[in-house]
Amino acid sequence: TGGHTTEILRLLSCLSESYSPRHYIFADSDKMSEAKIRSFEQKRAERFSNSQFTLDRIPRSREVRQSWISSVVTTLYSILYSFPLTYKLKPDLILCNGPGTCVPVCISALLLGLLGIKRAIIVYVESICRVETLSLSGKILYYFSDYFIVQWPALKEKYPKSVYLGRIV
């Protein structure tokens, strides 16, 4: 929600205008991200005249403190909801940073690749607040992402597939 959105927007602020259009996907229960994204994109449009973006909401895959059993059901529902959206967008790159919403989107993109429709590169950036352990999303997407970026050396030591770039947000 708030923290993940702030981190991803910091990352996006470093990208050139060639990363357009940008498609933001966030949880339907997220009340803060849309305003933050719109403000960011408004400022971006002042720098880049051809700035394009879309906003889409999907069902949240897991609420805070939701039981693991019910999380399986809500995550499957979110994947089913995400797949048509991912099919429509056919992204080249998915840049995500940890909210549970990114898992169904990434799984949908992996399915598109397995079906031979479109392969997307998945770049996962673990949140700066994850110093010693991965988030649940990170634990899942560590095995499926093309690039898995951590921001602390201790995580690089524990997860050898990861890429440590220092603090990037």
C-alpha positions, 0 to 999 in steps of 0.5 A: 500500500503506502510504503511499497507504492512510495518505493516503486515510484522512487525506482520509476523516477530513475527510468527514462521516457522509453519506459512507456506506457506504464501500467500500474496494478494495485489492490482494490482495497488500496486507498492510497496508491492511486493518488500517489501514482497520479501525482507522480505521473503528473510531475513526470508529464511535466518532464516527458511530454509523451508520458502514458500510464494506466491504472488497474485494480485487482482483488487483494491476494492476502490481507494482513493477518489473513489465515494461510488457508484462506489466503490460498483461495483469495490468491487463486481468485486474484490470479484468475482476475489478473490473467485477462488483464495481463493478457490484455496488457502483454507487458514486456517487463514487470517491475514489482517490489513486494505487495501481495498483489504482485504475486498473482500478476507475476504468476499470470505473466508466467502463464502467458509465457508458458502458453507461448503468448508473451514472455515478460521479464520479471524484476523483483526488488525486495523492500528496503525494510527487509534486512534479514529475511524475505517478505512472503512475496519475495519468498515466492517470487525468488524462484520465478523472477528473472532478476531478484534485487535485494538492498542488504548484503545479509540477504545476498548471502542467504539468497545467492540468486539475488543481486545486491546493488546497495540501497536503490530506493 
